[in-house]
């Protein structure tokens, strides 16, 4: 490669980098943005199922230990469900607060540019 070819390739690379930075600053959606929503959904599902599973396990263990009818199983499964819903709602509030903060930041940046 000659020095002119290298300079031309470097100029082209700099132009591509500048275009990418410009597109990023415009707030264009990233390709993996749809995957982020799926990850959040799976997080909530896992929180719910883990609450149910832990409640079920504790209830089953207590019923086995005390030799009772499945009263503890039902009780702790319902408590696990309530705990799972509580954690899921807390995660939803956290995500909503994060989204609102990002929207407010973007609005402030747009207002600042205008």
C-alpha positions in Angstrom: 0.0 0.0 0.0 1.2 3.4 -0.8 1.0 6.3 1.6 -1.8 8.0 -0.5 -3.9 4.8 -0.3 -3.5 4.8 3.5 -4.4 8.5 3.8 -7.5 7.9 1.7 -8.6 4.9 3.8 -8.0 6.9 6.9 -10.1 9.8 5.6 -12.9 7.4 4.7 -12.7 5.8 8.2 -12.9 9.2 9.9 -15.9 10.1 7.8 -17.7 6.8 8.8 -16.9 7.4 12.4 -18.2 11.0 12.2 -21.4 9.7 10.5 -21.9 7.1 13.2 -21.4 9.6 16.0 -23.8 12.0 14.3 -26.4 9.3 14.0 -26.0 8.3 17.6 -26.4 11.9 18.8 -29.6 12.2 16.8 -31.1 9.6 19.0 -31.7 7.0 16.4 -32.8 3.7 17.9 -30.2 1.1 18.3 -30.7 -2.3 16.7 -30.7 -4.1 20.1 -33.4 -1.8 21.6 -36.1 -4.4 21.0 -34.0 -7.0 22.8 -33.9 -4.8 25.9 -37.7 -5.0 26.2 -37.5 -8.8 26.0 -34.9 -8.9 28.7 -37.1 -6.9 31.0 -40.0 -9.2 30.3 -37.9 -12.3 31.1 -36.6 -10.6 34.3 -40.2 -10.1 35.5 -41.2 -13.6 34.6 -38.2 -15.1 36.4 -38.9 -12.9 39.5 -42.5 -14.2 39.6 -41.6 -17.9 39.1 -38.8 -17.8 41.6 -41.2 -16.3 44.2 -43.7 -19.1 43.5 -40.9 -21.8 43.6 -39.4 -20.6 46.9 -42.9 -20.4 48.5 -43.7 -23.9 47.2 -40.5 -25.3 48.5 -40.8 -23.8 51.9 -44.4 -25.0 52.2 -43.6 -28.5 51.0 -40.7 -28.7 53.4 -42.8 -27.6 56.4 -45.6 -30.0 55.5 -43.1 -32.8 55.3 -41.4 -31.8 58.5 -44.6 -31.5 60.6 -46.5 -34.3 58.7 -49.4 -32.0 58.1 -51.9 -31.8 55.3 -50.8 -29.4 52.6 -51.8 -26.3 54.5 -48.3 -24.9 54.6 -47.8 -25.7 50.9 -50.9 -23.7 50.0 -50.1 -20.9 52.4 -46.5 -20.4 51.4 -47.2 -20.8 47.7 -49.7 -17.9 48.0 -47.1 -15.9 50.0 -44.6 -16.7 47.3 -47.0 -15.4 44.7 -47.5 -12.2 46.6 -43.8 -11.7 47.0 -43.2 -12.4 43.3 -45.9 -9.8 42.3 -44.4 -7.3 44.8 -40.9 -7.7 43.3 -42.2 -7.6 39.8 -44.1 -4.3 40.5 -41.0 -2.8 42.1 -39.0 -3.7 38.9 -41.7 -2.1 36.8 -41.6 1.1 38.8 -37.8 1.1 38.6 -37.9 0.7 34.8 -40.6 3.4 34.5 -38.5 5.8 36.5 -35.5 5.1 34.4 -37.5 5.6 31.2 -39.0 8.9 32.5 -35.5 10.2 33.5 -34.2 9.4 30.0 -37.1 11.1 28.4 -36.7 14.2 30.5 -33.0 14.3 29.7 -33.7 14.0 26.0 -36.3 16.8 26.2 -33.8 19.0 28.1 -31.2 18.4 25.4 -33.6 19.2 22.6 -34.7 22.4 24.4 -31.1 23.3 24.9 -30.3 22.9 21.2 -33.3 25.1 20.2 
